[in-house]
Amino acid sequence: MNFVVRLYVGMNTETKKIVNPLTKPLKGVINIPPDKSISHRAAIFSALVKEPILINNFSSGGDCKSTLNVLQQLGVEVNFQSEKNLIISNKKGFKQPSNILDAGNSGTTIRLMSGVLAGSSITSTLTGDESLQKRPMARIIKPLKQMGADIKAENNDTTAPITIKGSQLNGIIYNSPVASAQVKSCILLAGLHAEGKTVLKEPYTSRDHTERLLSYLGANIKTEDNKVQIQKSQLNSKPISIPGDISSAAFFLVAACIVPGSEIIVRDVGLNPTRTGIIDVLKQMNANIEILNKRTECNEEIGDVKVSYSDLKGINIGKDMIPGIIDELPIIAVAATQATGTTIAREAEELRHKESDRIKAICTELKKLGADIEEAIDGFIIHGKTQLRGNCVLETYHDHRIAMCGYVAGLIALKPIQINEFQWVNISFPEFTQVFEKLS
């Protein structure tokens, strides 16, 4: 069977989604999709190994499909053994692509592959959809040029398309102005094939899946607090197993907290400490959350998360917590509408540079529902607890997380809502509504 068909099993095809308020609690045990961040990295890193690698539990999201498509255009073999298990092989190395490499909507694909291709022996151009072409690329182009990369982009090297002529790279010491896993990963992947040491320091530690997986595969990499060092390395062929995506689980954790009487268990969730900020924040908000069956697989923590309806309280989210919850802040905003008191999230301006301006998007849409939310230049302020009204039409801004936030908010509204362009959930979670239907 063709792998594209396999990836879109369970795809949500609804362009306009009607969400009806729940009349009963969420109950049950569920599995959520494989971690998207680790899936990207597993595929890309496997393409850097001379021997084939088996990847178990690969993400079915559209973004990860974009990564596989780019790799295939570069001559990498992708063979699915079952719906979510595949073997990646690149014995002959990257070939010169015949077309522009399309990263779709995936910032991870374009930024990580830029680091890989900068030190390759081929010339290529990376681009993406309209949304991706607006996202900032200077943050990777500047350090890559410092390493000796021959790289050019649109609008004075700030946006895609990006054209890269592979060249010899040299290690650098780089103090990143932003705590970004994509920026860090791009530089580390370039450093993997550069002469000398490459050292990167972040203002705060961003998610560290790249460091963990590279270490698991045998790279010469060292980490200390928010500093990472890498040297030229040959990666080893080892099977990779991918845990459930905690960013996808976040929507179910919040839903269980705010739908009265609910109690659910989300199984086999990735519990990497740089990703569990959503659990930490919900616990600070007085959520009833328990971790069960914790263990380690392929250098990543994994476990089951039990959560039940909670009397949430408003909190101040400190700036040191922001990097660990940057993708979950929109759904945290939904939770905050049901928390007694005020919730403040600031110094999160990175949210404005995601698939959409997520600060503006979440504030605009929650206001439609009747939430008491104030938009700040770098975050939001929410006064709760508020009964969401419903009886409105929400927009997704071509952003999968905004679409899913609207769905969760609709579950507790007084009246039904409509969400336009709901099909954007397929970017990360094609089975989203199906999993919710198992619980309701």
VOGU-3710 file (C-alpha; in Angstrom, 3 decimals, decimal comma):
1> mnfvvrlyvg> 0,000/0,000/0,000  1,250/3,485/-0,793  2,591/5,260/2,303  0,552/8,440/1,686  -2,646/6,412/2,066  -1,350/4,908/5,283  -0,546/8,322/6,731  -4,061/9,610/6,173  -6,049/6,781/7,730  -8,489/8,527/10,098
11> mntetkkivn> -8,059/11,916/8,411  -10,657/14,528/9,330  -12,158/15,903/6,107  -14,674/18,339/7,624  -14,062/21,917/6,534  -16,807/23,179/8,849  -17,101/21,426/12,199  -20,142/21,773/14,457  -19,243/21,190/18,117  -22,103/20,447/20,477
21> pltkplkgvi> -21,770/21,000/24,244  -21,201/17,799/26,212  -24,050/16,512/28,343  -21,969/13,862/30,135  -18,399/13,533/31,441  -15,365/12,265/29,558  -14,473/8,756/30,700  -12,053/6,107/29,494  -8,503/5,120/28,521  -7,001/6,406/25,278
31> nippdksish> -3,827/6,431/23,238  -2,842/9,607/21,444  -0,794/9,996/18,241  2,980/9,522/18,174  5,117/12,503/19,136  5,416/14,787/16,108  8,693/16,405/17,195  10,421/13,067/17,727  8,946/11,629/14,513  10,502/14,440/12,456
41> raaifsalvk> 13,864/13,869/14,078  13,706/10,090/13,826  13,136/10,307/10,075  15,789/12,965/9,421  18,451/11,380/11,637  17,792/7,945/10,120  18,525/9,444/6,709  22,010/10,358/8,013  22,858/6,728/8,867  24,424/4,377/6,314
51> epilinnfss> 22,415/1,346/7,464  18,579/1,110/7,531  16,718/2,098/10,694  13,337/0,776/11,867  11,052/3,436/13,337  8,105/2,236/15,414  4,996/4,381/15,996  5,669/7,170/13,478  3,318/10,191/13,420  0,488/10,246/10,858
61> ggdckstlnv> 0,315/14,060/10,894  0,667/16,148/7,747  3,838/17,865/8,990  5,668/14,557/9,348  4,411/13,535/5,916  6,148/16,668/4,613  9,428/15,520/6,162  9,109/12,096/4,525  8,292/13,683/1,166  11,375/15,929/1,340
71> lqqlgvevnf> 13,588/12,983/2,237  12,190/10,915/-0,627  12,913/13,727/-3,082  16,513/13,500/-1,867  16,673/9,798/-2,705  15,923/8,388/0,743  13,945/5,130/0,759  10,833/5,108/2,997  9,180/1,704/3,357  6,172/1,220/5,628
81> qseknliisn> 5,980/-2,169/7,326  2,584/-1,384/8,858  0,421/1,686/9,405  2,845/3,395/11,814  6,076/1,385/11,472  8,588/2,142/8,726  12,164/1,529/7,638  14,300/4,422/6,391  17,381/3,714/4,285  19,858/6,093/2,626
91> kkgfkqpsni> 22,829/3,897/1,671  23,778/6,003/-1,356  23,550/9,409/0,343  21,476/12,380/-0,777  20,933/12,842/-4,502  20,447/16,131/-6,331  16,663/16,805/-6,199  14,877/17,428/-9,488  12,363/19,825/-7,933  12,070/22,388/-5,157
101> ldagnsgtti> 11,726/20,657/-1,776  8,276/21,423/-0,315  8,075/21,445/3,498  4,345/22,175/3,448  3,298/23,820/6,706  6,185/22,369/8,708  8,671/24,736/10,328  10,490/21,752/11,802  11,042/20,250/8,351  12,428/23,374/6,705
111> rlmsgvlags> 14,634/24,440/9,622  16,126/21,033/10,451  16,676/20,121/6,816  18,450/23,451/6,285  21,003/22,362/8,870  21,384/18,963/7,218  21,703/20,293/3,660  24,124/23,096/4,564  26,902/20,535/4,995  25,860/18,218/2,158
121> sitstltgde> 27,308/17,835/-1,351  24,191/18,977/-3,244  22,347/22,184/-4,090  18,687/22,451/-3,136  15,852/24,876/-2,500  13,423/24,511/0,398  10,040/26,195/0,522  6,585/25,685/2,033  2,984/26,826/1,946  1,849/30,437/2,269
131> slqkrpmari> 1,937/30,273/6,068  5,430/28,782/6,230  6,771/31,378/3,793  5,876/34,071/6,342  7,704/32,450/9,259  11,122/33,827/10,355  14,170/32,071/8,901  16,912/34,603/9,708  17,278/32,880/13,084  18,774/29,814/11,336
141> ikplkqmgad> 20,375/31,512/8,325  22,572/33,819/10,414  24,338/31,058/12,413  24,574/28,772/9,363  26,367/31,532/7,452  28,731/31,936/10,402  29,547/28,248/9,974  30,406/28,847/6,321  27,123/27,799/4,730  26,313/29,006/1,205
151> ikaenndtta> 22,681/29,884/1,853  20,280/32,501/0,510  16,635/33,297/1,201  13,924/35,744/0,267  13,475/39,216/1,764  17,096/39,741/2,794  17,514/36,207/4,105  14,463/36,338/6,363  11,876/34,052/4,732  11,518/30,956/2,545
161> pitikgsqln> 12,238/29,866/-0,156  15,759/29,025/1,017  18,450/27,964/-1,470  21,404/26,023/-0,089  24,588/24,997/-1,877  26,214/22,346/0,285  29,688/23,312/1,485  32,355/22,600/4,079  31,237/23,903/7,472  33,226/24,901/10,535
171> giiynspvas> 32,100/24,732/14,130  31,129/27,927/15,949  30,231/29,131/19,414  26,741/30,589/19,149  24,638/32,357/21,771  21,092/32,003/20,476  18,868/35,018/21,204  15,830/32,711/21,358  15,160/29,439/23,160  14,035/27,446/20,122
181> aqvkscilla> 14,357/23,695/19,625  14,196/24,186/15,857  17,046/26,706/15,821  19,118/24,553/18,168  18,466/21,410/16,138  19,367/23,115/12,867  22,742/24,226/14,227  23,472/20,869/15,868  22,723/19,014/12,630  25,059/21,353/10,759
191> glhaegktvl> 27,642/20,817/13,510  27,314/17,053/13,073  29,182/17,418/9,770  31,351/20,482/10,583  35,042/20,655/11,361  35,757/21,339/15,021  33,350/21,879/17,887  29,974/23,533/17,598  28,666/25,018/20,837  25,205/26,533/21,242
201> kepytsrdht> 23,860/28,309/24,306  20,196/29,271/24,803  18,659/31,806/27,197  16,540/28,911/28,511  16,608/25,205/27,713  14,189/24,404/24,886  12,912/20,876/24,225  15,852/18,498/23,934  14,622/15,641/21,709  17,468/16,309/19,267
211> erllsylgan> 20,156/15,950/21,926  18,593/12,797/23,346  18,113/11,068/19,995  21,549/12,030/18,662  23,109/10,695/21,866  21,069/7,471/21,542  22,386/7,040/17,986  25,993/7,543/19,086  26,753/11,187/18,266  29,627/12,980/20,010
221> iktednkvqi> 27,363/15,368/21,907  27,460/16,854/25,398  24,869/18,886/27,283  25,208/21,067/30,352  22,278/23,155/31,563  21,255/25,317/28,577  24,485/24,686/26,590  25,056/21,943/23,995  28,301/20,895/22,292  28,598/18,625/19,263
231> qksqlnskpi> 31,431/17,385/17,061  31,568/15,583/13,716  30,081/12,122/14,265  28,982/8,977/12,458  25,561/7,870/13,687  24,753/4,202/14,394  21,789/2,177/13,171  19,457/1,438/16,101  15,669/0,932/16,209  13,699/3,970/17,328
241> sipgdissaa> 10,404/3,788/19,238  8,342/6,986/19,445  6,123/7,784/22,476  2,720/9,461/22,418  2,748/13,217/21,809  2,219/15,205/24,999  1,291/18,290/22,956  -1,601/16,274/21,491  -2,427/14,851/24,927  -2,680/18,418/26,277
251> fflvaacivp> -6,107/18,923/24,682  -7,472/15,854/26,458  -5,820/16,742/29,772  -7,425/20,177/29,715  -10,791/18,814/28,553  -10,868/16,331/31,447  -10,019/19,142/33,879  -12,873/21,386/32,743  -15,706/18,960/31,820  -17,512/18,161/35,116
261> gseiivrdvg> -17,272/14,564/36,333  -14,556/13,545/33,877  -11,747/11,051/34,526  -9,445/9,711/31,814  -6,096/7,964/31,406  -3,841/8,825/28,476  -1,454/5,910/27,867  2,195/5,840/26,756  2,754/9,600/26,725  6,222/11,097/26,275
271> lnptrtgiid> 7,281/12,672/29,579  10,486/14,405/28,515  11,134/17,067/31,222  11,422/19,789/28,569  7,882/18,938/27,404  5,963/18,324/30,645  5,380/22,027/31,287  1,686/21,502/30,485  1,443/19,040/33,387  3,399/21,356/35,689
281> vlkqmnanie> 1,163/24,327/34,829  -2,064/22,362/35,252  -0,855/21,067/38,617  -0,099/24,650/39,684  -3,671/25,447/38,658  -4,824/22,736/41,106  -5,499/20,027/38,505  -5,935/16,426/39,632  -3,149/14,717/37,663  -1,221/11,521/38,417
291> ilnkrtecne> 1,664/9,869/36,509  1,537/6,061/36,274  3,881/3,366/34,896  6,827/5,712/34,241  9,779/4,253/32,308  12,501/5,108/29,742  12,619/4,038/26,079  15,164/5,202/23,462  16,490/7,851/25,866  13,017/9,355/26,416
301> eigdvkvsys> 10,794/9,151/29,510  7,331/7,695/28,932  4,298/6,931/31,105  0,522/7,058/31,570  -1,249/10,247/32,678  -4,440/10,082/34,767  -6,481/13,288/35,023  -9,902/14,154/36,408  -12,207/17,150/36,692  -10,616/19,854/38,811
311> dlkginigkd> -11,386/23,100/40,605  -8,807/25,144/38,704  -7,190/28,316/40,049  -5,627/31,180/38,100  -1,812/31,498/38,194  1,071/33,643/36,965  3,099/31,719/34,392  6,768/32,653/34,851  9,011/33,442/31,890  11,257/30,471/32,694
321> mipgiidelp> 8,281/28,169/32,062  7,386/29,585/28,637  9,842/27,565/26,469  8,455/24,321/27,895  4,817/25,194/27,145  5,083/27,369/24,039  2,906/25,019/21,965  0,467/24,394/24,823  -0,209/28,024/25,785  -3,351/28,302/23,599
331> iiavaatqat> -5,010/25,309/25,279  -3,810/26,584/28,670  -5,740/29,755/27,817  -8,885/27,635/27,386  -8,254/26,055/30,802  -7,747/29,510/32,324  -11,253/30,594/31,291  -12,527/27,924/33,717  -10,121/28,806/36,553  -11,121/30,975/39,479
341> gttiareaee> -9,043/34,163/39,529  -6,587/35,624/37,032  -4,108/33,784/34,830  -1,232/35,783/33,332  1,144/34,557/30,620  3,804/37,045/29,483  7,161/37,004/27,641  5,660/34,531/25,172  6,101/36,660/22,026  7,412/33,558/20,235
351> lrhkesdrik> 3,725/32,568/19,993  3,264/35,272/17,366  5,666/33,439/15,023  4,035/30,026/14,905  1,670/28,672/12,221  -0,401/31,735/13,057  -0,095/34,655/15,443  -1,374/32,442/18,244  -1,645/35,251/20,792  -3,995/37,219/18,561
361> aictelkklg> -5,801/34,087/17,363  -6,606/32,605/20,775  -7,618/35,977/22,245  -9,885/36,796/19,294  -11,623/33,429/19,266  -12,083/33,069/23,029  -13,599/36,567/23,134  -16,213/35,381/20,626  -17,148/32,676/23,128  -17,485/35,194/25,951
371> adieeaidgf> -14,138/34,760/27,701  -12,709/37,669/29,691  -9,298/37,755/27,998  -6,894/40,636/27,340  -4,301/40,490/24,575  -0,807/41,668/25,542  2,065/42,249/23,149  3,817/39,173/24,574  0,986/37,067/25,982  -2,455/37,288/27,532
381> iihgktqlrg> -4,353/37,946/30,762  -7,485/35,909/31,521  -10,016/36,557/34,282  -12,106/33,544/35,283  -14,214/31,633/35,888  -16,390/32,393/32,858  -19,299/30,512/31,321  -18,528/30,240/27,603  -21,614/31,123/25,574  -21,195/29,389/22,242
391> ncvletyhdh> -23,581/30,226/19,383  -20,726/31,648/17,280  -18,384/30,827/14,399  -14,677/30,322/15,165  -11,755/30,589/12,741  -8,633/28,421/12,697  -6,133/30,761/10,956  -4,733/27,721/9,095  -3,457/26,543/12,500  -4,084/23,029/13,812
401> riamcgyvag> -3,712/23,998/17,486  -6,184/26,869/17,244  -8,668/24,491/15,602  -8,314/21,961/18,435  -8,537/24,671/21,108  -11,835/25,813/19,610  -13,150/22,253/19,728  -12,303/21,814/23,433  -13,831/25,185/24,298  -16,980/24,200/22,408
411> lialkpiqin> -17,438/21,139/24,607  -18,211/23,342/27,631  -20,103/26,132/25,878  -23,804/26,708/26,523  -24,711/26,396/22,837  -23,152/24,762/19,766  -20,369/26,436/17,816  -19,052/26,153/14,265  -15,334/25,958/13,482  -14,312/26,925/9,946
421> efqwvnisfp> -11,471/25,125/8,119  -11,359/22,451/10,794  -9,392/20,161/8,461  -6,198/21,885/9,672  -6,211/19,428/12,596  -4,743/16,924/10,125  -1,377/18,692/10,346  -0,725/16,961/13,672  -3,768/14,906/14,717  -5,994/13,429/11,958
431> eftqvfekls> -7,802/11,208/14,491  -8,550/14,078/16,900  -12,361/13,969/16,904  -12,432/10,160/16,755  -10,441/9,909/19,986  -12,750/12,412/21,701  -15,775/10,427/20,558  -14,384/7,379/22,375  -14,550/9,345/25,631  -17,895/11,103/25,278
//
